[in-house]
């Protein structure tokens, strides 16, 4: 069985490079044609023809027939006084038609050859005619899934050479722990399905972080991925604690507000913030605690403050956090209001000394960069073999949870989703990161993701996913897409609500005479927990171009009512542009992806850590696309620019 990344119909490879076609658009195309071979000229005419082709002719089979006829006509012309293909191509050449034809190719199963392949002319028969067998022959030669395997359950699986090597090692060492560091697009979920085929399903526990990731995992695992395979982290922890399912949404809505809980716990203001804002800081402390292996709250779980905490501040904040933890223990249903309910349940199970039930022999976890240390602590208490598959570059921030050095480690760097053009962009990012591994990323020969540099003011096409750098950047694109009459949407309602709360808080801080920061019982957005007024917001974001853009919009009078008005442009998923921050898109795949100029900002970064985080966010964004990437400019140039820039701290900013 082939994984989802493979198109079982062989693509048509035109006997010309994409660079040659692009060069015809940039230079004097008519003159440049004289340097092309007859097969290249035929390919140019085929692409041009797409601009006016009928709907039934917009497929690889129809294009191949036209290509073969043109090449045959050129061969016949060499043996007669007939007009040659060059003069005909020069007569018909139209850069506009070529441009629109190249755009039309993006949706077809048609690709370009590399320069050495064009020069080799393996696509021609001895007499010079087009070889119709080349299409299948080329696909078989370059198909990454070249290794056939029949699993112990008598199912056929096709693997890449790297996957096949890993599976063979795994089958020979079924009682050994394993960690696979695999770059984006290497087929981790397909690989996980193959590993599962080698084990007893009733004795294997498969875990994923969220319901959405579990559904995606089941789909990608193929026939091994039945509906009952796997559990979310949350469901697993609940089962260990023997706790029932979460309450219905209506019951959750009746939970006390943050303001009410703060008053109940006698949590007062902190550094100029009201009760609800202080409670948000306490939630950050508890979230950090829940991710850790630690048995008690301590100063190590406090968030970073720009202005260092005094000994008294530290003691007060830990006391408040301790009260909140006690409240959450006594009122577990309020966990739904925290934003990290799953982590709370995992931490409770870890503190209770829970272990994986003895009926399981193996635990498999995909996207293992998402594993909190508290969950790993539970699993490591048992005797089960743990197999984890993850990508360290998809963790943009936070402390990386490492497995023991005694665990067998394996690197898989061959991506079957991303091609050579994405490889050219990703490897400089890997080289520049100061901490993570340096195994080179390798793109598949037949995996073509089209890369297009878009101009200022560009409106993304329907269904495109816009990956942003920050909340400010997301708000900016919301407003710009609204003004361009382009519908937009979000991955879920929680993100939409979070953005609305973010912008409502920003509006209140910008214009406190009209709005109160404590506009609701939920208080301000957690992002502003250290910012008591707009001047502090400006100081914290003065180097963020998206923030400066939003501030200018606020200066022109943007109000809460205008924020509500933006929602009129909310569209249906797939029929609108999907907005989300790049660092939250790990593990997902989309047909078309756009990286915003702010994500590839030319503003100097604060320090090496900030640049490392951005490198990971850009890596995540680049590796999400299946078909098309829209970039504001070349990523390699962006890396080279920042290598020469140093950092703001070194300049005293």
N, C-alpha and C positions, 0 to 999 in steps of 0.2 A: 504493500500500500504506500502511495506517495503522500507526503505531507501537503499541507495547504499552500505552501510557497510555490509549488510546481504547477505550471500550466501543461497539461498532458498533450495539447496540440503543439506541434513543433513550430516555433516562430520562423518567419521569413527574414533572412538577413540580406539586406541590400548590399551590393558590392561597392560600397563607398563609406567613408567615415563620416561621423557627425561633424567633426571639425572641418572637413572639406565643404560640407553643405553650409555651415555657418560662415566660412570664408567667402562663399559666393554671395552672401547677403551683405558682407561688410566691404568688399572690394568691388572692382568693376567686373561683375559676374561674367559678362559676355567675353571679355578678354581672358579671364581665368579658365573658362571652359576649354580653351585650346590645350591646356596642360593635362587634361583628363583622358583616361582610356575610354574605349567604347562602352564597357560595362558600367563605368562611373557615369558617363553621359546618359545612358539608358536609365540608371537609377534616379538621376536628377529629373528627367522627364516624367518618370513614374510618380515621384513626389509632387511635382508641379500639377500633375493631372488630378491629384486628390482634391485640389481647391475647387474643382467643378465636377467631380465624379458623382454619379448617381448613388443613392443609398445602398443598392444591392452590390455595388462595386467596391464598397468600403470594407474589404476584408483581405486577408493575406493571400488567399488562393487566387482571387481575381487580380491582385497586383502582380503576383508571380507570373501569370499568363501574359500580362502586358509586358513585363520585363523580358520574358523569354522571346516574345515576338520582336521587340525592339533590338535585342542583341542578335537574333537570327537575321533581321533585316540589315544590320550593320555588316554581318559576315557576308551576306549575299552581295552587298554593295561593293565590297572589296574586290569582287570578281567580275564586276561590270562597270559601266560608266555612270551608274546611278549616283544620285546625290548621297554624300556620306552623312553619318550620324552627327558629326561635329557641326557641319553647316546647318543641319536641321535643328540641332539643339540651340545654336546661336540665334537662329531665326525665331524660335519659340520661347527663348528664355525670358522669364518675367519674375523679377525678385519678389513681387507681391504674392504671386501664385506659389512660389517656392516657400515663402514665409507661412502662408496659410496651410500649405501641404504638410510642412513640418509639424505644425500644431495638430493637424488631423491625425498624424501618425501616432501621437501620444496615446490615443485610445484604441489602437489596433495592435495586433500581435506581430508587429514588424519592428526590426531593430537594425542597427548598423554594424558593419564589421570593423575590426581593428585594422590599423594601417598595414601590419605585416600580413594579415589575412587577405586584404585587398590585393597586395602585391603578389601573393602566392598563386592566385587565380585557380584555386582548387575547385571553384564553383563553375568552371567551364569544362566542356567536353573537349577531347582532342581536336575536333574541328572548329572549336571556338564558340559553339552554341551553349546556351545555359543548361546546366545539369540539374534536372528536377530532383535528383536524388540527394543533392547537396544539403538541402534543408534538413532532412531527417538525419543525415550523416553528421552534420555539424552539431545538431542538438544532442545526439547520442555521445559525441566526443566530448562535449563540454558540460553535459548534464551532471550537476554535483552529486545527485543521488544515483551513484553508479554501483553501489554494493547491495546485493540482494541478501535478505536474511529470512529464514523461516523460523518463527519463534517456537518455544516449547508448546504453545497452544495451537500450532500448525497454521499460523497466519503469516502472510507475506508482508515483509517490511522492506522498504528501500531506504538506504542510508547513504550519507556522504562518507568519504573515506575516513574523516576525523571521527564521525559518529560511530562508524563501524568498529574502529579501533577501540573506542571507549567502551562500547557494549561488550566486545570480546574480553576486555580487561575486567569488566564488571562481572560477567558470567563466570569467569575463572576465580573470582574472589567474592563470592556472595555473602561472606560473613565479615567483610571489611567495610568500615565507614568510607564514604566517598564525598568529595566536594568538587564540583565542576564549575570553573570560572569560564563562562561563555559570553562572548560579545553579543550585542543585539543582532537578531536575525539568524543565529546559528541553528535554530530549530530546537530550542531547549524543551518546549512542550511536546513536540514530536518525539524527541529523544526520551523524555520522561515516560511517554506512552509505551515506547519500545522496552524500556527498563521494567515497566510494570508487567509487560507480557512475559517477562522472565521470572516472575514471582507468583506466589499464590495470592489471588486477589483478596481472599477473606482474611489473610494474615498481613496485609499491607495497608498502612495508613497514609493517605495522600492529603497534604495540607496546602491551603492557599490563603492569602491574607484577607481578601474581601469576597463577597458573593459574586461580584462582577468578574474578578480574576478567576474564581473557581469555574464559572460558566465558560469563560474563554479557554481555560485549561482543558475542560472536558471536550470542547469543540475541536481543539487542536490535537488532542491525543488520539483522535480517530476512533476506530472500533473498540479500542481499549477504554475509551472515555465514556462509559455508560453514565446515565443520570445519577446513579447512586455512588459513583466513585468520588471520593474526596470529601473533606470538610473544611470549613473556614476556621481560622484561628479562634474566632469567637465561639462557634458551635462546639469545637473541640474542648475549649476551656469550660464551657457550660456543662458538657457531658461529664467532665472530670469532677466538677463541683455538684453535679446532679441538680442543676438549677433549670427551671422551666424556660420556655421561649420568652423573648422580650414582649413587653406590653404593646397593645395596639397603639397606633398613633394618637388616638383621642385621649387615651389614658396618659400618654407621655405629655401631652399638651397641658394636662391639669397639674403637672408637677410645679412646685414653688419656683418662682423666678430667682435669678441670681441675687437680686437686691434683697429679696425676702430671706434667702438662705444666709446672706452676709449679716443681716440684722439678727437672725436667730442665733448665729454663732458669735455675735458681738465682734465681727470683723470690721474695724474702723478704717478710715482713710489711710493711705500710705503714700508718702512723698507727694502730697497735693492731689491725690486721686481719691475719688469717692469709693464707697463700699464695693459696688459691683466691679469696678476696675481693679480694685485690690484682689477681689476674689478671682479674677482672670489670671492674675500673677500667680496666685496659689495653685490654680489649675495647671499652669506651666510647670510648677515645681512637682506636683503629683504625677504629671505625665512623664517627666524625666525619671522619677522614682519607679514608675510602673515599667519602664523599659529596662531597668537595671536588674542586676542580680541581688541588690542590697536588701537587707532585712529591715532597715529602718530609715526614716527620712534624715537627711543631714545637709550640710551646707553645699556638698558636691552636687546636689540636685537643683540648686538655685540657678535661674537664668542669668545670662551675662547682662550686667548693667553698665551703661556708658559711664555713669558716675558710681564709683565703687561704694558698696554698702558698708556702713559702719557696723561695729559689733552689735549695737543695739538694734539696728535695722535688720540684721541677719537673724537675731534672736526672735524679733517680733514676727518676721515673715515665716520663719519655721514654726512658730507657735500657731499662727493663723492656718498654715498648711496642715498642721497636725490636727487641728479642730475639723478642718474640711475633710480630711481622710477619715476621721472617726465618724463624721456625718455620712459619708458615702458608704462606709461599712454598715451603718445602721439603716440606711435608706438606699439600697442598691439600685432601685428603679430610677433614682435621680441621675444615675450614670449616663442615661440617654441625653442629658443636657450638657455633658462635658465635651463631646466631640471625640472622645477616645474610650468609648464604652468597652470595646474589645480588649484594650490594654488593661483596663481595670479588672476584667474577669480573669485574664491571664495572670495578672499579679496576685490575685486572690488564690488562684490555683497553685501558683508557685510557692506562696507563703504557707499554704496548707500542706505542702510536701507531696502534692499529687505527682503521679508517674503515669507513663503510657501503659494502658492495660496489657497484661502479659500475653493475651491472645495474638498480639501483633509481633511479627518478627522484623519488619522493616518499616521505616518512616521515610517518605519522599516529600520534599518541599521544593516547589518551583519559586522563582523570583526570591531566592533566599536572602538577598540584600534587605528584604523587608522584615526579617526575623528579629523580634526583640530579644534581648539577652534573657529576659525572664522566661520566654517560651523555650529557648534552647536549654535553659536550666532544667525545666520539667522533663524534656526529652532525654537529656544526658543522664538523668537519674535511673532510667531503665536500661535494659540490656539489648534493646533493639538496635539494628544497624540503621544509621542515619545517612541518607543520600540527599545532598542539597545541590541545587543548580541555581546559579545567580550570575549577576554582572555587577561588579563593584563600581563601574562607571555610571550605573543607573542610580546610584546613591549620591545625590549632589551635596548633601549636608548631613551632619550628625555623625556620631561615632560609629565606626564600622564594627559589627560583631564578627569576631574571627573564630574560626574553628581551630581545634588543637593541631599542633604541628605533626602529631602522629597520624592524623587523618590523611588518606591518600588524596592527593590534589591532582587535578587534570585541567589543562587549558584547551579550550576549543575556540579557535579564532576565525574559522572559515564561515562567513555569513552567506546563507543561501537566499537572503532577502535583499541585501544591498549589493550593488555592483562595484566595478572598478572606479567609477566616478565618485561614489561615496567613500570608498576606501581612501582615495586621494585627499579627502577632506578630514576623515576621522583620525588617520595616523598622526598628523601634526598635533592634534589635540592630546592624544595619548602621550606623545613624546614630551609635551610641555607640562603635563601634570606633575606636581612635585612629589607625590606619595604613592600613587597606585601603580599596578603592574605595567610592564612595557612590552608585552608580547604583541607583535604587529597584528593589526586587523587586516583580514583578507576578504575582499569582495568576490562574489561569484562572477564568472565570465558572462553568464546568460541572464543575470539579474540586473536589468537596466532600470534605474530610477532616473527619470528625466530631471535635469537641473536647469532652472530658469532664473535669471536675475531680473527682479521686477523693479520698475521705476517708482519714484515718489508719487503718492496719490493712487497707487495701484489698488483696485478692489478685487479681493480674492474671489474665485469662482464658487458656485454653489457646492456645498459639501466639503469645502476646504477646511482644514483644522489650523487655526491660528495659535501658535505657541508663543506665549509672552514671557517677559522677564520678571514681572512683579505684579502686584495688585494695581499699582499706578498704571502700568503698561496695559493691563487688561481693561481698566476703566477708559483709558485713552482710545483703545480700539473699539470699545462699545460705542462711544460717542461718534467716532469717525465712521463706523459702519452704519450707525443710525443716520448720520447726515448724508451718507451715500445711498440711502434707501436700500441697504443690504441687510436682510434678516440675519440674526445671530442667535446662538443657543449656547447652553452649558452642559457639561457631562451629567450633572444632576442638580436637583433643586437645592441641596445643601450648599453647593458652591455659589449658586445664584444668591441665596440668602446671605451668605458670608460677604459677598461683594457689595450687596446693598447696605449691609451694616457698616462695612469699611467706608464706603463713600458717604453715608449719612453721618458718620463720626467726623470725617474730614470736613464736611460742610459745616457742622456745628462748631468745630474748632476754628475754622476760617472766619465764621460770622457768628460769634457767641451772643451778639445782641438780639439775633433773631431765633437762634436755636440753642437748646441746652445740650451739652455733651451727654448728660444723663437723660437723653431724650426718651429712653424706655427702661423698663425694669431690667433689661439685659445689660445696660450700660454701654460704654464705648467698645469698639473693636479692640481685640487683644494687641494688635499691631501698635496701637497708640498708648500702650500701658506706661511708657516712660515719658510721654509727651503731654504736658499739661496745657499748652497753648500752641497757637500756630507758629510762633517764632521757633519753638523747639522742633516742630514738625519740619520747618524749612531748614533748620540747622542740620537735622538728621538726613535730609534728602536733597541738599543743595547741588549735589553732583549727579542726580538722577534726572535725565532729560525728560522722561515720561512724567515725573512729578512736576517739573517746571511747566510742562504743557498743560497738565490738569490744573495747576495753580492759576495759569493764565485764563483758563475757562472759568474758574471760580471768581476771578477778578472781574470777569465780564457779567457776573450775576447768576451763575448756575445755582439752582436751588433744589431742595428736596423734591419739589413738584416736577422738576425737569428729570430727576432720576427716575421717578415713576413713569414719566412720559417715554423714557428709553425702552421700557418693557413692551411698548407697542410694537417694537421691531423683533420681538422674540419669535423665532421660527421653529419649525419641526426639525428634529434631528435628521440629517441627511439632505434636508432641503434648505439648509442655512449654513453659515460659517460657525464652526464650533470653537469657542474660546476657552483656553485653559493655560495655566502656567506650565512652562516646559518641564520643570523639575517634578511635576505631578503626573507626567504622561508616561513614566516608565512602565514597561510591560505591555503597552498598547500598540496597535498598528492602525494606520490610516492610509487611504489611497493617496490623498494630496495633503501636503503639509507646508505651511508658511512660517518662516522664522522672522520675527519682527526686528526692525533696526535697533530697538533697545536691547533685545537679546544679544545682538552682535554690536554692542555699543562701542564707540571709539573713545569714550570717556575713561580716563585713567582709573584703575581699580585701587581700592584702599590698600590692600596687601596681597601677598601670595595666596593666602587662604581664600580670599574673596575671588581671586582669579581662578583658583582650582574649582570652586563651586560653580562658577560660570562655565568653565570648560566642560564639566559634567552635564550641566543643563543644555549646552549646545550639542554635546554628544547625544543626549537623549533625544533632542529634537531632530537632529539629522537622521537618526536611525529609526524613526517612526514610520517613514514614508515607504509605501509599496510601489507607487507609480511615479509621483512627481514631488519635487522639492522646489519651493519658491524662496530664493535668498535675496537679501538687499544688495549683497556683493560677495566676493569670493572669501570663503572661510580661511583659506591659507594666507591670504593677504592680511586678514584680520589678526591671525595669530602672530604673523611677522611684525605687524604694527605694535602690538602690545609687548612683544619681546623687547622692543626698543624703548618702551614708555616708562619702565620702572613702575613704582607705585606711589600713591599719594603720601603715605606715611614717610617715605624717604624724602619727600619734598616739604614735609612739615605741615601738610594740610590736615 
